[in-house]
């Protein structure tokens, strides 16, 4: 039966990672997959995570199943990170949180939940957005459409176009918003712009899904939550899809969460009962280890401080690489201004490279960048690979 199956194309991002591994060039540079690298080009295990893991392994007595929604303590810590520990949403118990296998798992659970209970709702995503967003919602049986996001020059936010697009979305539809460090552009709204976005979401009667994959990678843990908190300040219901792959360095542990904010504690409990069904018919219950690590770090004052310092160091290194890249490109191609990259946030930047230039970077210089805007993973840049990288980009411009 399987002989007639067609060969599926490789994933647009993960497929590049596989091609990179097979590339024999000893000087190859991978700026495609969204994974943080340190100055030596390694993806480190955070010291705070190592210590939490040591403690957990010493104290662990069982490998039993978790509840369908995962660790209760993990859920509490996730909500505190999103809204603040004493926020009314938390104290009134209007939010429920389910532990999921990564942010991707969270999005899929949200998609299944929406398809079952709001089958006519369309999901609107930014143009552009993470390539997997539309695929996830399509796999859940939902229709998707796009709203305006990036400016025509590819270097900033088309805020007027964004608002105009949101104001045309029918009431009851779903709008997916990136909380911070927009993937793939790195272009975020300002706090004042978030106020206007939140007001339009409220006035149009939209249900927002906030993809929060990079909390702490933009300006800081609290600063990066401004957009989400502006939305909930409007009193709207919301779904939040969290990922802790980047800010805790737990890529392989698949640690995420789906948080739903309702208008009352009773409505939240009813929603949780339905989310449980979506989870039960998918992966039954989440894995323990990664969630337990996150909860252990956030529950211990010393470990949390250590983690926040490590997170700040990662964020600072990314900022440093942005400035270094812009400075080096100015030397090599002074007529081409890359300073807009400094204003972008998080791991990714839209470089403006064409698909032809991206192909030439890969085939001639073994530099791997995602096409359709030339999305660069800034966290993959180092002082060591910067000269070769900038020379290659200068050559293909």
CORPEUR-V375699 format. One record per pair of residues at least 4 apart in sequence whose C-alpha atoms are under 8 Angstrom apart, sorted by sequence separation. I is the first residue (numbers start at 1). J is the second residue. D is the distance in Angstrom with one decimal. If there is no record, write none. Layout:
i->I j->J d->D
i->I j->J d->D
//
This chain:
i->1 j->5 d->8.0
i->10 j->14 d->7.6
i->11 j->15 d->4.7
i->12 j->16 d->6.7
i->13 j->17 d->6.8
i->14 j->18 d->6.5
i->15 j->19 d->6.3
i->16 j->20 d->6.0
i->17 j->21 d->6.4
i->18 j->22 d->6.6
i->19 j->23 d->6.3
i->37 j->41 d->5.0
i->38 j->42 d->5.4
i->45 j->49 d->6.8
i->46 j->50 d->6.3
i->47 j->51 d->6.3
i->48 j->52 d->6.2
i->49 j->53 d->5.9
i->50 j->54 d->6.2
i->51 j->55 d->6.4
i->52 j->56 d->6.2
i->53 j->57 d->6.1
i->54 j->58 d->6.3
i->55 j->59 d->6.3
i->56 j->60 d->5.7
i->66 j->70 d->5.4
i->67 j->71 d->7.0
i->70 j->74 d->7.7
i->71 j->75 d->6.5
i->72 j->76 d->6.4
i->73 j->77 d->6.3
i->74 j->78 d->6.2
i->75 j->79 d->6.3
i->76 j->80 d->6.3
i->77 j->81 d->6.3
i->78 j->82 d->6.3
i->79 j->83 d->6.0
i->80 j->84 d->4.5
i->81 j->85 d->7.3
i->83 j->87 d->6.0
i->86 j->90 d->6.5
i->87 j->91 d->6.3
i->88 j->92 d->5.7
i->89 j->93 d->6.1
i->90 j->94 d->6.6
i->101 j->105 d->4.9
i->102 j->106 d->6.5
i->103 j->107 d->6.3
i->104 j->108 d->6.3
i->105 j->109 d->6.2
i->106 j->110 d->6.2
i->107 j->111 d->6.1
i->108 j->112 d->6.2
i->109 j->113 d->6.1
i->110 j->114 d->6.1
i->111 j->115 d->6.1
i->112 j->116 d->6.2
i->113 j->117 d->6.3
i->114 j->118 d->5.1
i->115 j->119 d->4.5
i->125 j->129 d->6.6
i->129 j->133 d->7.1
i->131 j->135 d->7.3
i->132 j->136 d->6.0
i->133 j->137 d->6.5
i->134 j->138 d->6.0
i->135 j->139 d->6.0
i->136 j->140 d->6.4
i->137 j->141 d->6.4
i->138 j->142 d->5.1
i->150 j->154 d->6.0
i->151 j->155 d->6.5
i->158 j->162 d->6.1
i->159 j->163 d->6.2
i->160 j->164 d->6.1
i->161 j->165 d->6.0
i->162 j->166 d->6.2
i->163 j->167 d->6.1
i->164 j->168 d->6.7
i->165 j->169 d->6.8
i->169 j->173 d->6.9
i->178 j->182 d->5.6
i->181 j->185 d->7.9
i->182 j->186 d->4.6
i->189 j->193 d->5.5
i->190 j->194 d->6.2
i->191 j->195 d->6.5
i->192 j->196 d->6.9
i->193 j->197 d->6.3
i->194 j->198 d->6.0
i->195 j->199 d->6.2
i->196 j->200 d->6.3
i->197 j->201 d->6.2
i->198 j->202 d->6.2
i->199 j->203 d->6.1
i->200 j->204 d->5.9
i->201 j->205 d->6.2
i->202 j->206 d->6.5
i->214 j->218 d->7.3
i->216 j->220 d->4.3
i->217 j->221 d->7.8
i->219 j->223 d->5.8
i->220 j->224 d->5.7
i->221 j->225 d->6.7
i->222 j->226 d->7.0
i->225 j->229 d->6.1
i->226 j->230 d->6.1
i->227 j->231 d->6.4
i->228 j->232 d->6.4
i->229 j->233 d->6.0
i->230 j->234 d->6.8
i->231 j->235 d->7.5
i->232 j->236 d->5.8
i->244 j->248 d->5.5
i->245 j->249 d->5.2
i->246 j->250 d->6.7
i->250 j->254 d->6.7
i->251 j->255 d->7.7
i->263 j->267 d->6.6
i->264 j->268 d->6.2
i->265 j->269 d->6.3
i->266 j->270 d->6.4
i->267 j->271 d->6.1
i->268 j->272 d->6.1
i->269 j->273 d->6.3
i->270 j->274 d->6.7
i->271 j->275 d->6.2
i->272 j->276 d->6.0
i->273 j->277 d->6.8
i->274 j->278 d->6.6
i->275 j->279 d->6.3
i->276 j->280 d->5.9
i->277 j->281 d->6.2
i->278 j->282 d->6.4
i->279 j->283 d->6.0
i->280 j->284 d->3.8
i->287 j->291 d->7.6
i->288 j->292 d->6.0
i->289 j->293 d->6.3
i->290 j->294 d->6.5
i->291 j->295 d->6.2
i->292 j->296 d->6.0
i->293 j->297 d->6.2
i->294 j->298 d->6.2
i->295 j->299 d->5.9
i->296 j->300 d->6.4
i->297 j->301 d->7.9
i->300 j->304 d->5.9
i->301 j->305 d->6.2
i->302 j->306 d->6.2
i->303 j->307 d->6.0
i->304 j->308 d->6.1
i->305 j->309 d->6.3
i->306 j->310 d->6.3
i->307 j->311 d->6.1
i->308 j->312 d->6.1
i->309 j->313 d->6.2
i->310 j->314 d->6.4
i->311 j->315 d->6.2
i->312 j->316 d->6.0
i->313 j->317 d->6.1
i->314 j->318 d->6.4
i->315 j->319 d->6.4
i->316 j->320 d->6.2
i->317 j->321 d->6.2
i->318 j->322 d->6.4
i->319 j->323 d->6.5
i->320 j->324 d->6.2
i->321 j->325 d->5.9
i->322 j->326 d->6.3
i->323 j->327 d->6.2
i->324 j->328 d->6.1
i->325 j->329 d->6.1
i->326 j->330 d->6.1
i->327 j->331 d->6.6
i->328 j->332 d->6.5
i->329 j->333 d->5.6
i->330 j->334 d->4.4
i->339 j->343 d->7.7
i->340 j->344 d->6.9
i->344 j->348 d->8.0
i->345 j->349 d->7.6
i->353 j->357 d->5.9
i->354 j->358 d->6.2
i->355 j->359 d->6.1
i->356 j->360 d->6.2
i->357 j->361 d->6.1
i->358 j->362 d->6.4
i->359 j->363 d->6.1
i->360 j->364 d->5.6
i->361 j->365 d->5.2
i->362 j->366 d->4.5
i->363 j->367 d->8.0
i->370 j->374 d->5.4
i->371 j->375 d->6.5
i->377 j->381 d->7.5
i->381 j->385 d->6.5
i->382 j->386 d->5.9
i->383 j->387 d->7.7
i->385 j->389 d->6.0
i->386 j->390 d->6.0
i->387 j->391 d->6.1
i->388 j->392 d->6.1
i->389 j->393 d->6.3
i->390 j->394 d->5.9
i->391 j->395 d->6.1
i->392 j->396 d->6.5
i->393 j->397 d->6.3
i->10 j->15 d->4.9
i->11 j->16 d->7.7
i->23 j->28 d->7.5
i->37 j->42 d->5.0
i->38 j->43 d->6.3
i->45 j->50 d->6.9
i->66 j->71 d->6.7
i->70 j->75 d->7.8
i->79 j->84 d->7.2
i->80 j->85 d->4.2
i->85 j->90 d->6.9
i->86 j->91 d->6.4
i->89 j->94 d->5.3
i->90 j->95 d->6.4
i->100 j->105 d->5.6
i->101 j->106 d->7.0
i->114 j->119 d->6.5
i->115 j->120 d->7.8
i->137 j->142 d->5.3
i->138 j->143 d->6.3
i->150 j->155 d->7.4
i->151 j->156 d->5.4
i->178 j->183 d->7.6
i->181 j->186 d->5.0
i->182 j->187 d->5.6
i->189 j->194 d->6.1
i->201 j->206 d->5.3
i->215 j->220 d->7.2
i->216 j->221 d->4.2
i->219 j->224 d->6.1
i->231 j->236 d->7.0
i->232 j->237 d->7.3
i->244 j->249 d->7.2
i->245 j->250 d->4.4
i->246 j->251 d->6.8
i->250 j->255 d->6.9
i->262 j->267 d->5.9
i->263 j->268 d->7.5
i->279 j->284 d->5.5
i->280 j->285 d->6.6
i->298 j->303 d->7.1
i->299 j->304 d->7.2
i->329 j->334 d->7.1
i->330 j->335 d->7.7
i->344 j->349 d->6.5
i->353 j->358 d->6.4
i->360 j->365 d->7.4
i->361 j->366 d->6.2
i->362 j->367 d->4.8
i->369 j->374 d->6.1
i->370 j->375 d->5.1
i->381 j->386 d->6.4
i->37 j->43 d->4.7
i->38 j->44 d->7.0
i->79 j->85 d->7.3
i->80 j->86 d->7.7
i->83 j->89 d->7.6
i->89 j->95 d->6.2
i->100 j->106 d->5.5
i->115 j->121 d->7.9
i->137 j->143 d->7.2
i->138 j->144 d->7.3
i->150 j->156 d->6.0
i->151 j->157 d->5.1
i->152 j->158 d->7.6
i->181 j->187 d->6.7
i->182 j->188 d->6.0
i->201 j->207 d->7.5
i->215 j->221 d->5.7
i->216 j->222 d->7.7
i->218 j->224 d->6.2
i->232 j->238 d->7.3
i->244 j->250 d->6.4
i->245 j->251 d->4.3
i->262 j->268 d->5.2
i->279 j->285 d->6.7
i->297 j->303 d->5.2
i->298 j->304 d->5.2
i->330 j->336 d->7.1
i->361 j->367 d->5.2
i->362 j->368 d->5.3
i->369 j->375 d->6.2
i->370 j->376 d->6.8
i->36 j->43 d->5.9
i->37 j->44 d->7.3
i->83 j->90 d->7.6
i->114 j->121 d->7.7
i->137 j->144 d->7.3
i->150 j->157 d->4.7
i->151 j->158 d->4.3
i->181 j->188 d->6.3
i->201 j->208 d->7.4
i->216 j->223 d->7.9
i->217 j->224 d->7.9
i->244 j->251 d->7.7
i->245 j->252 d->7.7
i->261 j->268 d->6.7
i->297 j->304 d->5.3
i->329 j->336 d->7.8
i->330 j->337 d->6.9
i->361 j->368 d->6.9
i->362 j->369 d->7.5
i->369 j->376 d->5.7
i->20 j->28 d->7.6
i->35 j->43 d->7.2
i->125 j->133 d->7.8
i->149 j->157 d->5.9
i->150 j->158 d->5.3
i->180 j->188 d->6.1
i->216 j->224 d->6.2
i->245 j->253 d->7.8
i->260 j->268 d->7.2
i->330 j->338 d->7.6
i->341 j->349 d->6.4
i->361 j->369 d->7.8
i->369 j->377 d->7.8
i->125 j->134 d->7.7
i->149 j->158 d->5.6
i->215 j->224 d->5.8
i->245 j->254 d->6.7
i->329 j->338 d->7.2
i->341 j->350 d->7.8
i->20 j->30 d->6.7
i->80 j->90 d->7.5
i->134 j->144 d->6.5
i->148 j->158 d->7.2
i->149 j->159 d->7.0
i->215 j->225 d->7.2
i->244 j->254 d->7.9
i->245 j->255 d->6.4
i->297 j->307 d->7.4
i->341 j->351 d->7.5
i->358 j->368 d->7.6
i->79 j->90 d->6.9
i->244 j->255 d->5.6
i->245 j->256 d->7.8
i->260 j->271 d->7.8
i->326 j->337 d->8.0
i->358 j->369 d->6.2
i->149 j->161 d->7.0
i->243 j->255 d->6.2
i->244 j->256 d->5.9
i->326 j->338 d->5.5
i->358 j->370 d->7.2
i->17 j->30 d->7.4
i->148 j->161 d->5.6
i->149 j->162 d->5.3
i->243 j->256 d->4.3
i->326 j->339 d->5.8
i->338 j->351 d->7.9
i->358 j->371 d->6.1
i->123 j->137 d->7.7
i->148 j->162 d->4.8
i->242 j->256 d->5.3
i->243 j->257 d->6.6
i->17 j->32 d->6.9
i->147 j->162 d->6.5
i->241 j->256 d->7.4
i->242 j->257 d->5.0
i->326 j->341 d->7.3
i->16 j->32 d->6.7
i->17 j->33 d->6.3
i->79 j->95 d->7.8
i->241 j->257 d->5.9
i->242 j->258 d->6.4
i->326 j->342 d->7.6
i->355 j->371 d->5.2
i->358 j->374 d->6.5
i->16 j->33 d->7.6
i->148 j->165 d->6.0
i->240 j->257 d->7.9
i->241 j->258 d->4.9
i->242 j->259 d->7.9
i->354 j->371 d->7.1
i->355 j->372 d->6.1
i->79 j->97 d->7.4
i->147 j->165 d->5.4
i->210 j->228 d->7.1
i->240 j->258 d->5.7
i->241 j->259 d->6.6
i->353 j->371 d->7.8
i->354 j->372 d->6.9
i->355 j->373 d->7.4
i->13 j->32 d->6.4
i->14 j->33 d->6.4
i->78 j->97 d->7.7
i->123 j->142 d->7.1
i->125 j->144 d->7.2
i->127 j->146 d->5.6
i->147 j->166 d->6.8
i->239 j->258 d->7.0
i->240 j->259 d->5.0
i->322 j->341 d->6.5
i->323 j->342 d->6.2
i->354 j->373 d->6.2
i->355 j->374 d->7.1
i->13 j->33 d->6.0
i->122 j->142 d->6.5
i->123 j->143 d->6.2
i->124 j->144 d->5.5
i->125 j->145 d->6.3
i->126 j->146 d->5.4
i->127 j->147 d->5.9
i->239 j->259 d->5.7
i->240 j->260 d->6.4
i->322 j->342 d->5.7
i->353 j->373 d->5.7
i->354 j->374 d->6.4
i->75 j->96 d->7.7
i->76 j->97 d->7.7
i->121 j->142 d->7.6
i->122 j->143 d->5.1
i->123 j->144 d->4.6
i->124 j->145 d->4.8
i->125 j->146 d->4.8
i->126 j->147 d->5.1
i->127 j->148 d->5.6
i->128 j->149 d->7.1
i->239 j->260 d->4.6
i->352 j->373 d->5.0
i->353 j->374 d->4.6
i->75 j->97 d->5.2
i->121 j->143 d->7.7
i->122 j->144 d->5.5
i->123 j->145 d->6.3
i->124 j->146 d->5.1
i->125 j->147 d->6.1
i->126 j->148 d->6.1
i->127 j->149 d->5.6
i->128 j->150 d->7.3
i->238 j->260 d->5.9
i->239 j->261 d->6.4
i->351 j->373 d->6.4
i->352 j->374 d->5.6
i->367 j->389 d->7.2
i->75 j->98 d->6.6
i->119 j->142 d->7.2
i->122 j->145 d->7.2
i->124 j->147 d->6.4
i->126 j->149 d->5.7
i->127 j->150 d->7.0
i->237 j->260 d->7.6
i->238 j->261 d->5.2
i->319 j->342 d->7.5
i->350 j->373 d->5.7
i->351 j->374 d->5.3
i->352 j->375 d->7.9
i->75 j->99 d->6.8
i->237 j->261 d->5.3
i->238 j->262 d->7.2
i->350 j->374 d->5.8
i->351 j->375 d->6.1
i->74 j->99 d->7.5
i->111 j->136 d->7.4
i->115 j->140 d->6.7
i->237 j->262 d->5.1
i->350 j->375 d->4.7
i->351 j->376 d->6.6
i->367 j->392 d->7.8
i->107 j->133 d->8.0
i->111 j->137 d->5.5
i->115 j->141 d->6.4
i->236 j->262 d->7.8
i->237 j->263 d->6.5
i->349 j->375 d->5.6
i->350 j->376 d->6.4
i->115 j->142 d->6.1
i->236 j->263 d->7.6
i->348 j->375 d->6.5
i->349 j->376 d->5.3
i->365 j->392 d->6.3
i->69 j->97 d->7.2
i->70 j->98 d->6.1
i->71 j->99 d->7.1
i->108 j->136 d->6.0
i->112 j->140 d->5.4
i->210 j->238 d->7.5
i->212 j->240 d->6.8
i->213 j->241 d->7.5
i->235 j->263 d->7.6
i->318 j->346 d->7.3
i->348 j->376 d->5.6
i->349 j->377 d->6.7
i->69 j->98 d->4.3
i->70 j->99 d->5.0
i->107 j->136 d->7.2
i->108 j->137 d->7.0
i->111 j->140 d->5.5
i->112 j->141 d->7.9
i->198 j->227 d->8.0
i->207 j->236 d->7.6
i->208 j->237 d->7.5
i->209 j->238 d->6.0
i->210 j->239 d->6.2
i->211 j->240 d->6.0
i->212 j->241 d->5.7
i->213 j->242 d->5.4
i->214 j->243 d->7.2
i->318 j->347 d->6.9
i->348 j->377 d->4.7
i->349 j->378 d->6.9
i->68 j->98 d->7.8
i->69 j->99 d->5.6
i->70 j->100 d->7.8
i->107 j->137 d->7.9
i->111 j->141 d->8.0
i->157 j->187 d->6.4
i->159 j->189 d->7.9
i->201 j->231 d->7.8
i->207 j->237 d->6.5
i->208 j->238 d->5.2
i->209 j->239 d->4.7
i->210 j->240 d->4.7
i->211 j->241 d->4.9
i->212 j->242 d->4.8
i->213 j->243 d->4.6
i->214 j->244 d->7.7
i->217 j->247 d->6.9
i->347 j->377 d->5.5
i->348 j->378 d->5.7
i->69 j->100 d->7.8
i->111 j->142 d->7.2
i->156 j->187 d->6.2
i->157 j->188 d->7.3
i->175 j->206 d->6.7
i->177 j->208 d->6.9
i->179 j->210 d->5.9
i->207 j->238 d->6.1
i->208 j->239 d->6.4
i->209 j->240 d->5.7
i->210 j->241 d->6.1
i->211 j->242 d->6.4
i->212 j->243 d->6.5
i->213 j->244 d->6.9
i->216 j->247 d->6.6
i->315 j->346 d->7.5
i->347 j->378 d->5.3
i->348 j->379 d->7.7
i->361 j->392 d->6.6
i->108 j->140 d->6.9
i->157 j->189 d->7.2
i->173 j->205 d->8.0
i->174 j->206 d->5.8
i->175 j->207 d->6.2
i->176 j->208 d->5.8
i->177 j->209 d->6.1
i->178 j->210 d->5.7
i->179 j->211 d->5.9
i->180 j->212 d->6.9
i->194 j->226 d->7.8
i->195 j->227 d->7.7
i->198 j->230 d->6.1
i->199 j->231 d->7.7
i->202 j->234 d->6.4
i->207 j->239 d->7.9
i->209 j->241 d->7.2
i->213 j->245 d->7.8
i->214 j->246 d->6.4
i->215 j->247 d->6.8
i->347 j->379 d->5.4
i->361 j->393 d->7.0
i->167 j->200 d->6.6
i->171 j->204 d->5.5
i->172 j->205 d->5.9
i->173 j->206 d->5.5
i->174 j->207 d->4.7
i->175 j->208 d->4.9
i->176 j->209 d->4.6
i->177 j->210 d->4.9
i->178 j->211 d->4.9
i->179 j->212 d->5.2
i->181 j->214 d->6.4
i->194 j->227 d->5.4
i->198 j->231 d->4.7
i->202 j->235 d->7.9
i->213 j->246 d->7.4
i->214 j->247 d->6.4
i->159 j->193 d->7.8
i->163 j->197 d->6.8
i->166 j->200 d->7.0
i->170 j->204 d->7.2
i->171 j->205 d->4.8
i->172 j->206 d->5.2
i->173 j->207 d->6.3
i->174 j->208 d->5.6
i->175 j->209 d->6.1
i->176 j->210 d->5.8
i->177 j->211 d->6.1
i->178 j->212 d->6.4
i->179 j->213 d->8.0
i->180 j->214 d->6.6
i->197 j->231 d->7.9
i->202 j->236 d->6.3
i->150 j->185 d->8.0
i->166 j->201 d->7.4
i->169 j->204 d->7.4
i->171 j->206 d->5.5
i->172 j->207 d->6.5
i->174 j->209 d->7.0
i->176 j->211 d->7.0
i->180 j->215 d->7.0
i->191 j->226 d->6.5
i->195 j->230 d->5.9
i->199 j->234 d->6.9
i->255 j->290 d->5.6
i->256 j->291 d->7.9
i->361 j->396 d->7.0
i->170 j->206 d->7.6
i->181 j->217 d->7.2
i->191 j->227 d->6.7
i->194 j->230 d->6.6
i->195 j->231 d->7.6
i->198 j->234 d->6.8
i->253 j->289 d->7.3
i->254 j->290 d->6.9
i->255 j->291 d->5.9
i->360 j->396 d->6.8
i->150 j->187 d->7.8
i->163 j->200 d->7.5
i->167 j->204 d->6.6
i->169 j->206 d->7.9
i->181 j->218 d->5.8
i->194 j->231 d->7.9
i->253 j->290 d->5.2
i->180 j->218 d->6.6
i->357 j->396 d->5.7
i->250 j->290 d->7.1
i->357 j->397 d->7.0
i->180 j->224 d->5.7
i->353 j->397 d->7.7
i->179 j->224 d->7.0
i->180 j->225 d->7.6
i->179 j->225 d->6.8
i->248 j->294 d->7.6
i->180 j->227 d->7.7
i->179 j->227 d->5.9
i->124 j->173 d->7.7
i->179 j->228 d->6.2
i->123 j->173 d->6.4
i->124 j->174 d->6.1
i->125 j->175 d->6.3
i->126 j->176 d->7.3
i->121 j->172 d->6.4
i->122 j->173 d->5.2
i->123 j->174 d->4.6
i->124 j->175 d->4.7
i->125 j->176 d->5.2
i->126 j->177 d->7.4
i->121 j->173 d->4.7
i->122 j->174 d->6.0
i->123 j->175 d->5.7
i->124 j->176 d->6.0
i->125 j->177 d->7.2
i->121 j->174 d->6.4
i->123 j->176 d->6.9
i->129 j->182 d->7.9
i->130 j->183 d->5.5
i->129 j->183 d->6.0
i->130 j->184 d->5.9
i->129 j->184 d->6.1
i->128 j->184 d->7.2
i->322 j->378 d->6.8
i->128 j->185 d->7.8
i->321 j->378 d->6.8
i->321 j->379 d->7.6
i->332 j->390 d->7.7
i->248 j->307 d->7.7
i->328 j->387 d->7.7
i->332 j->391 d->7.3
i->318 j->378 d->6.3
i->321 j->381 d->6.4
i->318 j->379 d->5.5
i->321 j->382 d->6.9
i->325 j->386 d->7.0
i->329 j->390 d->6.1
i->333 j->394 d->6.4
i->317 j->379 d->7.9
i->321 j->383 d->7.7
i->328 j->390 d->6.7
i->332 j->394 d->6.5
i->248 j->311 d->7.6
i->247 j->311 d->6.2
i->325 j->390 d->7.2
i->329 j->394 d->7.2
i->220 j->312 d->7.5
i->217 j->311 d->7.4
i->216 j->311 d->6.9
i->217 j->312 d->7.8
i->216 j->312 d->7.5
i->219 j->315 d->7.8
i->217 j->314 d->7.6
i->218 j->315 d->6.9
i->217 j->315 d->5.2
i->216 j->315 d->7.4
i->103 j->211 d->8.0
i->103 j->213 d->6.7
i->12 j->131 d->7.8
i->219 j->345 d->7.8
i->218 j->345 d->5.2
i->217 j->345 d->7.6
i->218 j->346 d->4.9
i->110 j->239 d->7.6
i->217 j->346 d->5.2
i->217 j->347 d->7.4
i->214 j->346 d->7.2
i->107 j->241 d->6.1
i->106 j->241 d->5.5
i->106 j->242 d->7.2
i->103 j->241 d->5.9
i->103 j->242 d->5.4
i->81 j->221 d->7.6
i->102 j->242 d->7.7
i->103 j->243 d->4.4
i->102 j->243 d->5.5
i->103 j->244 d->7.7
i->83 j->225 d->7.5
i->102 j->244 d->7.2
i->82 j->225 d->6.4
i->102 j->245 d->7.1
i->82 j->228 d->7.7
i->83 j->229 d->6.5
i->82 j->229 d->8.0
i->110 j->258 d->7.3
i->109 j->258 d->7.7
i->106 j->256 d->6.4
i->102 j->253 d->8.0
i->103 j->254 d->7.8
i->105 j->256 d->7.3
i->106 j->257 d->5.7
i->107 j->258 d->7.6
i->101 j->253 d->8.0
i->102 j->254 d->4.2
i->103 j->255 d->7.2
i->104 j->256 d->7.9
i->106 j->258 d->5.1
i->101 j->254 d->4.8
i->102 j->255 d->4.3
i->103 j->256 d->4.8
i->100 j->254 d->7.8
i->101 j->255 d->5.3
i->102 j->256 d->3.9
i->103 j->257 d->6.7
i->100 j->255 d->6.4
i->101 j->256 d->5.6
i->102 j->257 d->7.0
i->99 j->255 d->7.5
i->100 j->256 d->4.8
i->101 j->257 d->7.7
i->187 j->343 d->7.6
i->188 j->344 d->7.2
i->99 j->256 d->6.0
i->100 j->257 d->4.9
i->187 j->344 d->5.0
i->188 j->345 d->7.2
i->99 j->257 d->4.4
i->100 j->258 d->6.7
i->186 j->344 d->4.6
i->187 j->345 d->6.4
i->98 j->257 d->5.5
i->99 j->258 d->6.5
i->185 j->344 d->7.5
i->186 j->345 d->4.8
i->97 j->257 d->6.5
i->98 j->258 d->5.2
i->186 j->346 d->6.0
i->97 j->258 d->5.6
i->98 j->259 d->6.4
i->113 j->274 d->7.2
i->186 j->347 d->7.3
i->97 j->259 d->4.2
i->113 j->275 d->6.3
i->186 j->348 d->5.2
i->187 j->349 d->7.8
i->96 j->259 d->5.6
i->97 j->260 d->6.5
i->181 j->344 d->7.7
i->182 j->345 d->7.6
i->185 j->348 d->6.2
i->186 j->349 d->5.0
i->95 j->259 d->6.6
i->96 j->260 d->5.4
i->181 j->345 d->5.0
i->182 j->346 d->7.6
i->184 j->348 d->5.9
i->185 j->349 d->4.9
i->186 j->350 d->6.9
i->95 j->260 d->5.5
i->96 j->261 d->6.7
i->110 j->275 d->8.0
i->113 j->278 d->6.1
i->180 j->345 d->7.7
i->181 j->346 d->4.6
i->183 j->348 d->6.5
i->184 j->349 d->6.5
i->185 j->350 d->4.7
i->95 j->261 d->4.4
i->109 j->275 d->7.3
i->112 j->278 d->6.2
i->180 j->346 d->7.8
i->181 j->347 d->7.1
i->182 j->348 d->7.7
i->184 j->350 d->6.6
i->94 j->261 d->5.7
i->95 j->262 d->6.3
i->181 j->348 d->7.4
i->94 j->262 d->5.4
i->94 j->263 d->6.4
i->109 j->278 d->6.1
i->94 j->264 d->5.1
i->95 j->265 d->7.3
i->109 j->279 d->6.5
i->93 j->264 d->7.6
i->94 j->265 d->4.4
i->89 j->261 d->7.5
i->92 j->264 d->7.8
i->93 j->265 d->5.2
i->94 j->266 d->7.8
i->96 j->268 d->6.1
i->92 j->265 d->6.6
i->94 j->267 d->7.7
i->95 j->268 d->6.1
i->96 j->269 d->7.3
i->94 j->268 d->5.6
i->93 j->268 d->7.7
i->96 j->272 d->6.5
i->98 j->275 d->8.0
i->78 j->257 d->7.6
i->79 j->259 d->7.6
i->75 j->257 d->7.7
i->156 j->340 d->7.7
i->101 j->286 d->6.3
i->155 j->340 d->6.1
i->100 j->286 d->5.8
i->101 j->287 d->7.4
i->155 j->341 d->7.8
i->99 j->286 d->6.4
i->185 j->375 d->6.9
i->184 j->375 d->6.1
i->99 j->291 d->7.4
i->155 j->350 d->7.4
i->154 j->350 d->7.2
i->155 j->352 d->7.8
i->154 j->352 d->6.4
i->49 j->248 d->7.5
i->46 j->248 d->7.1
i->46 j->249 d->6.7
i->45 j->249 d->6.3
i->44 j->249 d->7.2
i->45 j->250 d->7.8
i->43 j->249 d->7.7
i->69 j->276 d->6.5
i->68 j->276 d->6.1
i->36 j->246 d->6.9
i->69 j->279 d->7.9
i->35 j->246 d->7.1
i->68 j->279 d->6.9
i->68 j->280 d->6.7
i->36 j->249 d->7.8
i->70 j->285 d->6.6
i->35 j->251 d->7.9
i->68 j->284 d->6.3
i->69 j->285 d->6.7
i->70 j->286 d->5.9
i->68 j->285 d->4.4
i->69 j->286 d->7.4
i->71 j->288 d->7.8
i->74 j->291 d->6.3
i->67 j->285 d->6.4
i->68 j->286 d->7.0
i->70 j->288 d->7.7
i->74 j->292 d->7.0
i->77 j->295 d->6.5
i->66 j->285 d->6.3
i->154 j->373 d->7.8
i->65 j->285 d->7.3
i->66 j->286 d->6.8
i->71 j->291 d->7.3
i->74 j->294 d->7.1
i->66 j->287 d->7.5
i->71 j->292 d->7.5
i->74 j->295 d->4.9
i->77 j->298 d->6.7
i->66 j->288 d->6.8
i->73 j->295 d->6.5
i->77 j->299 d->7.7
i->65 j->288 d->7.9
i->56 j->292 d->8.0
i->56 j->293 d->7.7
i->53 j->293 d->6.4
i->52 j->293 d->6.0
i->49 j->293 d->6.6
i->52 j->296 d->6.1
i->49 j->294 d->7.9
i->52 j->297 d->6.3
i->49 j->297 d->7.1
i->48 j->297 d->6.9
i->52 j->303 d->7.7
i->48 j->303 d->5.6
i->48 j->304 d->7.6
i->48 j->306 d->6.0
i->49 j->307 d->7.9
i->47 j->306 d->7.9
i->48 j->307 d->5.5
i->47 j->307 d->7.8
i->46 j->307 d->7.5
i->46 j->310 d->7.1
i->38 j->314 d->7.7
i->36 j->314 d->8.0
i->36 j->347 d->7.6
i->34 j->347 d->7.1
i->34 j->348 d->7.7
i->31 j->367 d->7.3
i->32 j->368 d->5.8
i->28 j->365 d->7.3
i->29 j->366 d->6.3
i->30 j->367 d->6.1
i->31 j->368 d->5.5
i->32 j->369 d->4.8
i->28 j->366 d->4.7
i->29 j->367 d->4.8
i->30 j->368 d->4.9
i->31 j->369 d->5.3
i->32 j->370 d->5.4
i->27 j->366 d->7.3
i->28 j->367 d->5.8
i->29 j->368 d->6.2
i->30 j->369 d->7.1
i->31 j->370 d->7.8
i->41 j->380 d->7.0
i->28 j->368 d->7.9
i->41 j->381 d->8.0
i->25 j->366 d->6.7
i->38 j->379 d->7.7
i->41 j->382 d->6.9
i->35 j->377 d->7.8
i->37 j->379 d->5.7
i->38 j->380 d->7.9
i->40 j->382 d->7.3
i->23 j->366 d->7.6
i->32 j->375 d->7.4
i->34 j->377 d->6.1
i->36 j->379 d->5.1
i->37 j->380 d->5.3
i->39 j->382 d->5.4
i->32 j->376 d->6.3
i->33 j->377 d->7.0
i->35 j->379 d->7.1
i->36 j->380 d->6.4
i->37 j->381 d->7.7
i->38 j->382 d->7.5
i->39 j->383 d->7.1
i->31 j->376 d->5.5
i->32 j->377 d->5.9
i->34 j->379 d->8.0
i->35 j->380 d->7.4
i->39 j->384 d->8.0
i->20 j->366 d->8.0
i->31 j->377 d->4.7
i->31 j->378 d->7.0
i->20 j->368 d->7.1
i->31 j->379 d->7.9
i->31 j->380 d->5.4
i->30 j->380 d->6.7
i->31 j->381 d->7.4
i->16 j->368 d->7.0
i->16 j->370 d->7.8
i->29 j->385 d->7.3
i->13 j->370 d->6.6
i->12 j->370 d->7.5
i->29 j->389 d->7.5
//
